[in-house]
Amino acid sequence: MRPLGRRHRTGTGTGTGRGRGGTVATATRAMRRPDVTSARRGAGRRAQSRHGAVARGALSRAAAAAAVARLPRAAGAAAAAARRPRARRPARRPAAAARAPAAARAAPRGAAPRAAGTTRAPGRGNGDRGCAALRARQVACIEVVEAYVERIKEVNPLINAVVKDRFEEALQEARQVDKLLSEGPADDCLEEKFPLLGVPITVKEAFSLYGMPNTSGLVNRRNVIATSDATVVSRLKQAGAIPLGVTNCSELCMWYESSNKVYGRTNNPYDLQRTVGGSSGGEGSVLAAACSVVGVGSDIGGSIRMPAFFNGVFGHKPTTGVVPNDGQFPNAHGVRTSYLCTGPMCRYAEDLEPVLRVMAGPGVSKLKLNEKVLLEQIKFHCMDHDGGSVFVSPVDKEILQAQKKVVEHLESDLGVRVQHVAIHKMKYSFQIWSAMMSSKDSEGQEAQRFTDLLGDHGKPVWPLWELMKWLVGLSSHTLPAIALGLTEKLVNLNLSGKAKLVSMGKSLQEEMEALLGPDGVLLYPSHPTIAPKHHSPICMPFNFAYTAIFNVLGLPVTQCPLGLGSEGLPLGIQLVAASYNDHLTLAVARYLEKAFGGWVLPGEG
C-alpha cells in the first residue's frame, strides 16, 4: 500500500466522508480520545494504555488498519443489544454489560467472546440481554448512538462504506428511546415488544430505507429516494433498531467488488488496498471497522458471505423463502425469487439469531431456532475444494490449513468424526448456478435480463457500445457490469447443455439434502482466495461459485471467521446444513467463535 504522509488525504469519500478526507492525525485522534461516557467509567485510561499511538508519520497498511479499528472509548450499551455478558472476562465489558462502538476494543486474538454452551437452546439472544442494560438505565441510548456517529465520521473517509447517513434522525430516535425508558414501563413488556431496542444498525443501499437513496450503484437512479421501508428494515425498526445510514454495494448487486459510478469504491479495513467483496461489501466493511452493530445484506451468489469472509465477520444466508426480499432493488423475478436471500451480518455469532428472528417475522416458524443443539450429535462433513473446476482459482493453502484446524478441533474437543466427502457435481458449480439463474420458472417466465436492469425500465443497455465508451472513460457503468451484460447471452447459446446443467443442479440439491439430513453440517471454503486486491477480481470472475452454488440449492449457510492469515487478512469457513436447519449452522458458528476467536480487531492480528 502506498504510504500516506501525515497531511495526505485518502480521498473525498462519500456520504459522511464526503469532502472530509482521512488523515493520520484524524485517525489517531479517533483512537486516542476516550468517549466521555467511557472516561467516567475509567475505560478510556485502559483503552489508551492498551493501544497507544499507531501513526508515526506515515500510514502503513497495518497502521491504516489499526486506525480504522480503534474506537472512541464509549461505554455505550446499545451495541450491547447484540452482545451478551462475558462473565469470564469482565474487564472487556463496561459496567453496563455492553460494548458500544468500542466493541472493537475486542479480546486479544484467540480469546473469543464466549459463545453459548454446546447444549444451549437459543431463545434469549444477545439483543435481549444487551437491551436489558438500556432498560435498567445503566446507559443512555443517546450516548451509544452519538459514539457510533462519531466513529463513522472518523473512519468513513478511509473505508467509504457509509454512502448516506441519517445521523440527525438516529439521534432523535435515540432520545425517544431514552424518553420511553424514563417513563418506566415494565421491562418484560419492553423486551417482548422491542427486542432490539436502541441497537444501531446499517442497511445495504439496495434496500429501501425511508428518506435514503436507493440506487444500487446505478447512475440512472442517482436521484431515487426511498419513500418507504423494505419489509426487513421495517421489522428491524419496529423491533427498536436505529438505522445510522445506508452502505455501498456493487452496481446492481451483481459483482463481488463494491464499487460503482455513484459512490465510488469501498475499502477493506484490514488493508485499504483490498476489496471488501460484494455486493453487500459496504456492510462487511462497516461492521469490521466497528461502525455498526448489525448489517442488513442480501445474497444471490454469495453477496452476504463473501463480504463477511473478506472482512472477518459473521454472515448468514437463511433457507430460501424464510426472510422476505420485498423492498430492494433490483428484486428477484421468475426463478430467481428462489435464489435471492436477505439475511443478517454481525461481528459476533450470537447476534445472528435474534436479528434473524426479527427479519423473518412469521417466517421464523419454518425454522427450528428453539431446538436444543447437541454439537456432539451433529454429523460433520468436510470438503476441501470443489474438485478442480477450470473456471475457479485453486484454494489458498492458508484457507485449507484453517479448515483443517477446524476439523482437528471438532474431532479432539467434541469427540466426533468429520467425514471427508468428494461431491463430483460441485466441480460444475459455476455452470450450474449460471444455467439455473437464467432458466424459466414453473410458469414459463424468463429471468429478467441484466441489460434491462442496467437501463432501469428505460432502453436496454447495449453492452458492446458501453464497452467502447468505457475504454474512453465515457460510460456510466462499471466494467464488471458491462462484462456481465456481454456474457449473459452466452448461456443461452447451447440450450440442450443448459438443460443438462439445470438437471444436474436439481440432482445435486437432492444429493446434498440426503447427505446432510436432519443433523448434518458441511464445512466448505468460503472463497478460494483471501480478500484480493482492488480490481483483481475481474481476472478471476467466477471464484464466487464457492458461495453461489448454495443459492441455487436453497440451503442455509453461515460464514464464520477463523482469525487472520499471514498477511493480516481474515480467514473463514462456510457452514452448510439442509433446508430449514439454520439452527445447526448458527450453533456451530457460536462454537467456532469460542474456539478460534471470531472477529479480530483490524491491526491486532
Salt bridges, closest charged atoms under 4 A:
GLU143 OE2 - ARG40 NH2 2.78
GLU150 OE2 - ARG33 NH2 3.01
GLU154 OE2 - ARG33 NH2 3.68
GLU173 OE2 - ARG166 NH2 2.62
GLU191 OE2 - ARG124 NH1 2.47
GLU191 OE1 - ARG135 NH2 3.46
ASP229 OD2 - LYS237 NZ 2.85
GLU251 OE2 - HIS477 ND1 2.61
GLU257 OE2 - HIS534 ND1 2.82
ASP271 OD2 - ARG61 NE 3.84
ASP271 OD2 - ARG274 NE 3.48
ASP299 OD1 - ARG305 NH2 2.92
GLU350 OE1 - ARG84 NE 2.84
GLU350 OE2 - ARG120 NH2 3.72
GLU353 OE1 - ARG120 NH2 3.88
GLU353 OE2 - ARG357 NE 2.82
GLU353 OE1 - ARG590 NH1 3.66
GLU371 OE1 - HIS583 NE2 3.63
ASP413 OD2 - HIS409 NE2 3.89
GLU446 OE2 - LYS440 NZ 3.72
ASP452 OD1 - ARG449 NH2 3.06
ASP456 OD1 - ARG221 NH1 3.63
ASP456 OD1 - HIS457 ND1 3.02
GLU466 OE2 - LYS469 NZ 3.17
GLU511 OE1 - LYS425 NZ 3.19
GLU567 OE1 - ARG274 NH2 2.83
ASP582 OD2 - HIS316 NE2 2.83
GLU593 OE1 - ARG84 NH2 3.53
GLU604 OE2 - HIS51 ND1 3.03
